[in-house]
């Protein structure tokens, strides 16, 4: 059986890394399932979802000229119609770890908090750069 783009095949997980899982396909070929292609939801640690030795159904996404095979588990899974995939875990705001404090209040309150935070960061930066210059202050 030849492996073609768009086909679904069964494979066995032979290795797991922090960026994905290697899957042995029929014909002794190996492909990679990137961590973003493991599940519909956010996967922080791939080892929580997959283990070495698991048999999985994968969809062939791409076959590169050098023989590398890109696979997807989430695209091989049958989904109920109308169900949207979740991209980030619940309770995590978009934009990383930015705090959502100060979302309420007037513009002046927000601006004063911003200016205060900005001044604190600038003073910390100045202290760090002054210490790298030999500890002498620019003021005399």
Beta strands, then each sheet from edge to edge (+ up, - down):
strand 1: 8-16
strand 2: 20-25
strand 3: 29-34
strand 4: 55-63
strand 5: 69-72
sheet 1: 1+ 2- 3+ 5+ 4- 1+
end
